[in-house]
Amino acid sequence: MFRTPTLRRVAPLLSVLAVATACSKDDDQSATPETGTFEKTVLLPADFLRFADVAELTDGSVFVLASTSAATASAPLAEKPAGIRLSASGDTLWTRRYTFGSFDPIYGAGISYSCLPTSDGNVVFSAMTPRTGGAFEPRLTKLNAATGAVLWTLALPDEVYTTICKLAPTAGGGILFVDTDMNNPQSFRLHTITAAGTLVSSVTVPHGFASDIRPTADGNFIVASVLAPFVQQPVLTKLTPQGSVLWSRTLPTTGFGLTNSVVQTPDGGYALASGNAYAYNGTNNTLRLLKADANGQQQFVYSYSDILGYANRLGLSNGKLILVGASTTSTPTGDTPHPLALRLNASSGSEELRQARPQVNGYVASFTTTQDGKLLLCSGEAGKLVLRKTNADLTD
């Protein structure tokens, strides 16, 4: 069985079950509406150790998906999923920790990956949670945003090892859930789930180890993957919401890691940012951006030659590409990440703005576009959560 601790730190059944969760809840604080830009370090309990994703909810408040330590003497890296709800200005409203199933002696209580706001003001998140024998099951959970309580949770019918679990919203309010298994690394699974948490279908797609899924302008979806975990050759696959493959392209380049991120560009093509590669060669690759046309054919690869590092999320804002992740420096014990955010030209890939913090140990986990058109970035810096709201062009 292959295990990649780096993916845990970098800083994704056929019925719906009501569950009791092991959790804690902080005292509520009053929400303070905020429409300007800001940067705020959020004080959290010491066991919060990794931040995975961020979402703005319908009322303007913020949800951060995280993991907390569940370490024991025999399982020093064990985690459990956790959530943090904050006001629009970054004041903590509640924190909760979630335990599903039994505690695995090696892997703990699960690893968090991706979250999405729902139209009814709540939030869903993906995680992989332990089964006996060291395996995981992908899980989708819906939370009551007001309290953090679990409304429903759905364990998907896959037994997986060291997977990635990502979400994309469908037009009807449902969810597409993609996961990949190291025991079958040249395929990924696509699950269609209703807004009520009912599993509609599951299909296996034989087009690589998936790391990201995004909606496209024509109502379909684009999936980023690599040909195989040890072959850092990117693959783009366009799918219908039902999982039918419209096309798949294995692209003629390498060195794109495993946690690649994809987005559709204004010209109808696609941009792919290189992900984390530490698990394969002991160091990270030069950060790169691949541009493909609307049919998935590679047009160019732009290399940011002075940045060793990886992307955690690539997105669009006012026609520009926004890339967040980390630059890395090598140390005798491994690579040390540092928070990084870039604004890029969507047509050429050229760098327009760089925001780097080389003196800080940390990473930008994700970002989202807010209802007032700004960007909300979520970072782990020196073990602390940092929320930063910027203008649409990444400036303050």
C-alpha positions as CSV (number, residue, x, y, z in Angstrom):
1,M,0.0,0.0,0.0
2,F,1.3,3.4,-1.0
3,R,1.1,6.3,1.5
4,T,1.9,9.9,0.7
5,P,2.1,12.0,3.9
6,T,2.9,15.1,1.8
7,L,-0.6,15.2,0.4
8,R,-2.0,15.3,3.9
9,R,0.1,18.2,4.9
10,V,0.1,20.4,1.7
11,A,-0.9,22.1,1.9
12,P,-9.6,16.6,-1.0
13,L,-23.1,2.5,1.0
14,L,-26.2,3.5,-0.8
15,S,-28.0,5.4,1.9
16,V,-27.8,8.7,3.7
17,L,-27.1,8.2,7.4
18,A,-27.7,10.6,10.3
19,V,-24.7,10.5,12.6
20,A,-23.7,11.5,16.0
21,T,-20.4,13.4,15.8
22,A,-17.6,13.8,18.3
23,C,-17.1,17.5,18.2
24,S,-16.4,20.7,20.2
25,K,-18.0,24.1,19.7
26,D,-16.4,27.5,20.5
27,D,-18.4,30.4,21.9
28,D,-20.2,32.3,19.2
29,Q,-19.1,35.8,18.3
30,S,-21.1,38.5,16.6
31,A,-20.7,38.7,12.9
32,T,-19.3,42.0,11.6
33,P,-20.2,42.6,8.0
34,E,-17.1,43.6,5.9
35,T,-17.0,44.5,2.2
36,G,-13.4,46.0,2.1
37,T,-10.1,44.2,1.9
38,F,-8.4,42.8,5.0
39,E,-5.9,40.3,6.3
40,K,-6.6,38.5,9.6
41,T,-4.8,35.8,11.6
42,V,-7.5,33.6,13.1
43,L,-6.9,32.3,16.6
44,L,-7.8,28.6,16.8
45,P,-7.2,25.7,19.3
46,A,-3.8,24.2,19.1
47,D,-4.9,21.0,17.5
48,F,-5.9,22.6,14.2
49,L,-3.0,21.7,11.9
50,R,-4.0,21.8,8.2
51,F,-6.4,23.9,6.1
52,A,-7.8,22.4,2.9
53,D,-10.4,24.7,1.3
54,V,-12.6,27.8,1.8
55,A,-16.1,28.7,0.8
56,E,-18.3,31.9,1.1
57,L,-21.8,31.0,2.2
58,T,-25.0,32.6,1.0
59,D,-25.2,35.0,3.9
60,G,-21.6,36.2,3.3
61,S,-20.0,34.3,6.1
62,V,-17.1,32.0,5.5
63,F,-16.5,28.3,6.0
64,V,-12.9,26.8,6.2
65,L,-12.4,23.1,5.8
66,A,-9.6,21.9,8.0
67,S,-8.1,18.9,9.8
68,T,-7.1,18.7,13.4
69,S,-4.6,16.4,15.1
70,A,-5.8,13.0,16.2
71,A,-2.3,11.9,17.1
72,T,-1.5,9.0,19.3
73,A,1.8,7.4,20.2
74,S,1.4,4.9,17.4
75,A,-0.1,7.3,15.0
76,P,1.7,10.6,15.2
77,L,0.3,11.9,11.9
78,A,-3.3,11.0,12.5
79,E,-6.0,13.6,11.6
80,K,-9.7,14.1,11.8
81,P,-11.9,16.5,9.6
82,A,-12.9,19.8,11.1
83,G,-14.8,22.9,10.1
84,I,-14.5,26.6,11.0
85,R,-17.3,29.1,10.4
86,L,-16.3,32.8,10.4
87,S,-18.1,36.1,9.9
88,A,-17.5,38.0,6.7
89,S,-14.7,39.9,8.5
90,G,-13.0,36.8,9.8
91,D,-14.4,36.5,13.4
92,T,-14.7,32.9,14.5
93,L,-18.3,31.8,15.0
94,W,-17.7,28.1,15.7
95,T,-15.3,25.3,15.3
96,R,-16.2,21.6,15.2
97,R,-14.3,18.3,14.8
98,Y,-15.9,15.3,13.1
99,T,-15.4,11.6,13.6
100,F,-17.0,9.0,11.3
101,G,-16.7,5.3,11.9
102,S,-13.9,3.8,13.9
103,F,-10.5,5.4,14.6
104,D,-7.8,3.8,12.5
105,P,-4.6,3.1,14.5
106,I,-2.5,4.5,11.6
107,Y,-4.6,7.1,9.8
108,G,-6.8,8.4,12.5
109,A,-10.3,9.7,11.7
110,G,-10.0,11.0,8.2
111,I,-8.5,13.6,5.9
112,S,-10.4,16.7,4.6
113,Y,-10.2,17.8,0.9
114,S,-12.9,20.1,-0.6
115,C,-16.0,22.1,0.3
116,L,-18.9,23.8,-1.5
117,P,-21.6,26.2,-0.4
118,T,-25.2,25.0,-0.9
119,S,-28.1,27.1,-2.1
120,D,-29.9,26.7,1.2
121,G,-27.2,28.5,3.1
122,N,-25.3,25.4,4.3
123,V,-22.1,23.7,3.2
124,V,-20.9,20.2,2.1
125,F,-17.4,18.9,2.3
126,S,-15.5,15.8,1.1
127,A,-13.1,13.7,3.1
128,M,-11.8,10.2,3.2
129,T,-12.6,8.4,6.4
130,P,-11.1,5.1,7.6
131,R,-12.3,1.6,7.2
132,T,-10.7,-1.3,9.0
133,G,-7.4,-2.7,7.5
134,G,-5.9,0.7,6.5
135,A,-8.4,1.5,3.7
136,F,-10.5,4.6,3.3
137,E,-14.0,5.3,2.0
138,P,-14.7,8.6,0.3
139,R,-17.4,10.6,2.1
140,L,-19.6,13.6,1.4
141,T,-21.1,15.4,4.4
142,K,-23.6,18.3,4.7
143,L,-23.4,20.6,7.6
144,N,-25.8,23.0,9.2
145,A,-23.9,26.3,8.7
146,A,-25.6,27.9,11.7
147,T,-24.3,25.3,14.2
148,G,-21.9,23.0,12.4
149,A,-24.1,20.0,13.1
150,V,-24.1,17.2,10.6
151,L,-27.4,17.1,8.5
152,W,-26.4,14.0,6.6
153,T,-23.3,12.1,5.5
154,L,-22.8,9.7,2.6
155,A,-20.1,7.1,2.4
156,L,-19.4,6.2,-1.2
157,P,-19.1,2.6,-2.3
158,D,-15.3,2.7,-2.9
159,E,-12.5,1.2,-0.9
160,V,-9.5,3.5,-1.5
161,Y,-5.9,4.1,-0.4
162,T,-4.2,7.5,-0.4
163,T,-6.8,9.1,-2.5
164,I,-7.9,12.6,-3.6
165,C,-11.6,13.6,-3.2
166,K,-12.8,16.7,-5.0
167,L,-16.2,18.3,-5.6
168,A,-17.9,20.3,-8.4
169,P,-21.5,21.7,-8.3
170,T,-24.0,20.7,-11.0
171,A,-26.7,23.0,-12.5
172,G,-29.5,21.4,-10.6
173,G,-28.0,21.8,-7.2
174,G,-26.4,18.4,-7.1
175,I,-22.7,17.5,-6.7
176,L,-20.1,15.6,-8.7
177,F,-17.6,13.8,-6.5
178,V,-14.3,12.5,-8.0
179,D,-11.9,10.2,-6.2
180,T,-8.9,8.0,-7.2
181,D,-7.5,4.9,-5.6
182,M,-3.8,4.1,-5.5
183,N,-4.8,0.4,-6.0
184,N,-6.2,1.4,-9.4
185,P,-4.2,4.5,-10.2
186,Q,-4.9,4.8,-13.9
187,S,-8.6,5.4,-13.4
188,F,-10.8,7.6,-11.4
189,R,-14.3,7.3,-10.1
190,L,-17.1,9.9,-10.7
191,H,-20.1,9.9,-8.4
192,T,-23.3,11.8,-9.1
193,I,-25.1,12.9,-6.0
194,T,-28.4,14.9,-5.5
195,A,-28.7,18.0,-3.3
196,A,-30.4,15.8,-0.7
197,G,-27.4,13.4,-0.5
198,T,-28.7,10.5,-2.6
199,L,-26.2,8.7,-4.7
200,V,-27.5,8.5,-8.3
201,S,-24.6,6.8,-10.1
202,S,-21.0,5.9,-9.9
203,V,-18.8,5.3,-13.0
204,T,-15.1,4.4,-13.5
205,V,-13.3,6.5,-16.0
206,P,-10.0,5.0,-17.3
207,H,-8.1,8.3,-17.7
208,G,-5.6,8.7,-15.0
209,F,-5.2,9.6,-11.4
210,A,-7.5,12.6,-10.9
211,S,-6.7,15.7,-8.8
212,D,-9.3,18.3,-9.8
213,I,-12.8,18.7,-11.4
214,R,-14.4,22.0,-12.6
215,P,-17.6,22.9,-14.4
216,T,-17.3,24.2,-18.0
217,A,-19.3,26.9,-19.7
218,D,-21.3,24.4,-21.8
219,G,-22.6,22.5,-18.7
220,N,-20.0,19.8,-18.8
221,F,-16.9,19.2,-16.6
222,I,-13.2,19.1,-17.0
223,V,-11.1,16.7,-14.9
224,A,-7.3,17.1,-14.4
225,S,-5.3,13.9,-13.8
226,V,-1.9,12.4,-14.4
227,L,-1.3,9.2,-16.5
228,A,-0.2,7.4,-13.3
229,P,1.0,8.5,-9.9
230,F,4.7,7.9,-10.7
231,V,4.3,9.3,-14.3
232,Q,3.8,13.0,-13.9
233,Q,2.3,13.4,-17.4
234,P,-1.0,15.4,-17.3
235,V,-4.3,14.2,-18.7
236,L,-7.4,16.4,-19.4
237,T,-10.7,14.7,-19.7
238,K,-14.0,16.3,-20.5
239,L,-17.1,14.6,-19.2
240,T,-20.9,15.1,-19.2
241,P,-22.6,15.4,-15.8
242,Q,-23.5,11.7,-16.1
243,G,-19.9,10.7,-16.5
244,S,-19.8,10.0,-20.3
245,V,-16.4,10.9,-21.7
246,L,-16.5,13.5,-24.5
247,W,-12.8,13.4,-25.0
248,S,-9.6,12.7,-23.1
249,R,-6.1,14.0,-23.9
250,T,-2.8,12.8,-22.6
251,L,-0.6,15.8,-22.9
252,P,3.0,15.7,-24.2
253,T,4.8,17.1,-21.2
254,T,5.9,15.8,-17.8
255,G,6.8,17.1,-14.3
256,F,3.2,18.1,-13.3
257,G,3.1,16.4,-9.9
258,L,-0.1,14.9,-8.6
259,T,-2.2,17.7,-7.1
260,N,-2.7,19.6,-10.4
261,S,-5.4,22.2,-10.7
262,V,-7.4,23.1,-13.8
263,V,-9.8,25.9,-14.9
264,Q,-11.5,26.9,-18.1
265,T,-10.0,30.0,-19.6
266,P,-12.0,32.9,-21.2
267,D,-11.2,31.7,-24.8
268,G,-12.9,28.3,-24.0
269,G,-9.6,26.5,-23.5
270,Y,-8.1,25.2,-20.3
271,A,-5.2,26.1,-18.0
272,L,-3.5,23.5,-15.8
273,A,-1.2,24.4,-13.0
274,S,1.5,22.0,-11.7
275,G,0.9,20.3,-8.4
276,N,2.9,18.8,-5.6
277,A,5.6,16.4,-6.6
278,Y,7.4,15.7,-3.3
279,A,6.2,12.2,-3.0
280,Y,8.0,11.1,-6.1
281,N,11.5,12.6,-6.3
282,G,12.2,14.2,-2.9
283,T,11.9,17.7,-4.2
284,N,9.4,19.9,-6.0
285,N,9.4,20.7,-9.7
286,T,9.6,24.2,-11.2
287,L,6.1,25.7,-11.1
288,R,4.5,25.5,-14.5
289,L,1.3,26.4,-16.3
290,L,0.0,24.4,-19.3
291,K,-2.4,26.0,-21.7
292,A,-4.7,23.8,-23.9
293,D,-7.3,24.7,-26.5
294,A,-11.0,24.0,-26.3
295,N,-10.4,20.4,-27.5
296,G,-7.7,19.7,-24.9
297,Q,-4.8,20.0,-27.3
298,Q,-1.7,21.4,-25.7
299,Q,-0.7,24.9,-26.9
300,F,2.2,25.8,-24.6
301,V,3.8,25.2,-21.2
302,Y,4.9,28.3,-19.3
303,S,7.7,27.8,-16.8
304,Y,8.2,30.1,-13.8
305,S,11.8,29.1,-13.7
306,D,12.7,30.8,-10.4
307,I,9.9,29.2,-8.4
308,L,10.2,25.7,-7.1
309,G,6.8,24.8,-5.7
310,Y,3.3,23.8,-6.5
311,A,-0.3,25.0,-7.0
312,N,-3.1,24.2,-4.6
313,R,-5.8,26.0,-6.6
314,L,-6.0,27.7,-10.0
315,G,-9.0,29.9,-10.8
316,L,-10.2,32.9,-12.8
317,S,-10.9,36.5,-11.7
318,N,-11.9,39.2,-14.1
319,G,-10.3,37.4,-17.0
320,K,-7.0,36.8,-15.1
321,L,-5.7,33.5,-13.8
322,I,-5.1,33.4,-10.0
323,L,-2.8,30.7,-8.8
324,V,-2.3,29.9,-5.1
325,G,0.0,27.4,-3.4
326,A,3.5,27.4,-2.2
327,S,7.1,28.0,-3.2
328,T,9.6,25.7,-1.6
329,T,13.1,25.8,-0.3
330,S,15.2,22.7,0.3
331,T,16.5,21.8,3.8
332,P,18.3,18.7,5.1
333,T,15.0,17.3,6.3
334,G,13.0,18.0,3.1
335,D,11.3,20.9,1.4
336,T,9.9,23.8,3.4
337,P,6.8,25.5,1.8
338,H,6.2,29.3,1.8
339,P,2.9,31.0,0.9
340,L,2.6,32.1,-2.8
341,A,-0.1,33.8,-4.9
342,L,0.2,34.8,-8.5
343,R,-1.8,36.7,-11.0
344,L,-1.2,35.5,-14.5
345,N,-2.2,36.5,-18.1
346,A,-4.8,33.9,-19.1
347,S,-3.7,33.9,-22.8
348,S,0.1,33.8,-22.4
349,G,0.6,32.5,-18.8
350,S,3.0,35.4,-18.2
351,E,3.3,36.6,-14.6
352,E,1.6,39.9,-13.8
353,L,1.8,40.0,-10.0
354,R,3.6,37.9,-7.4
355,Q,2.9,37.8,-3.7
356,A,5.4,35.6,-1.9
357,R,6.3,35.3,1.8
358,P,9.6,33.4,1.7
359,Q,10.3,34.1,5.4
360,V,7.0,32.3,6.4
361,N,6.6,28.6,6.8
362,G,3.2,27.9,5.2
363,Y,1.1,27.7,2.1
364,V,-2.0,29.2,0.5
365,A,-4.5,26.4,0.6
366,S,-7.3,27.8,-1.6
367,F,-9.3,30.8,-2.6
368,T,-12.8,31.7,-3.6
369,T,-14.5,34.7,-5.3
370,T,-16.9,36.5,-2.9
371,Q,-20.4,37.8,-3.7
372,D,-19.0,41.4,-3.8
373,G,-16.5,40.4,-6.5
374,K,-13.4,40.1,-4.3
375,L,-11.0,37.2,-3.6
376,L,-10.9,35.4,-0.3
377,L,-7.6,33.5,0.3
378,C,-7.2,30.9,3.0
379,S,-3.6,30.2,4.2
380,G,-1.8,28.1,6.8
381,E,1.1,30.3,8.0
382,A,3.4,29.1,10.8
383,G,0.6,26.8,12.0
384,K,-2.1,29.5,12.0
385,L,-5.1,30.2,9.8
386,V,-4.7,33.4,7.9
387,L,-7.7,34.8,5.9
388,R,-7.0,37.5,3.4
389,K,-9.6,39.4,1.3
390,T,-8.3,41.2,-1.7
391,N,-9.6,43.0,-4.7
392,A,-10.4,40.9,-7.8
393,D,-6.9,41.6,-9.2
394,L,-5.3,40.2,-6.0
395,T,-4.2,43.7,-4.8
396,D,-5.1,45.2,-1.4
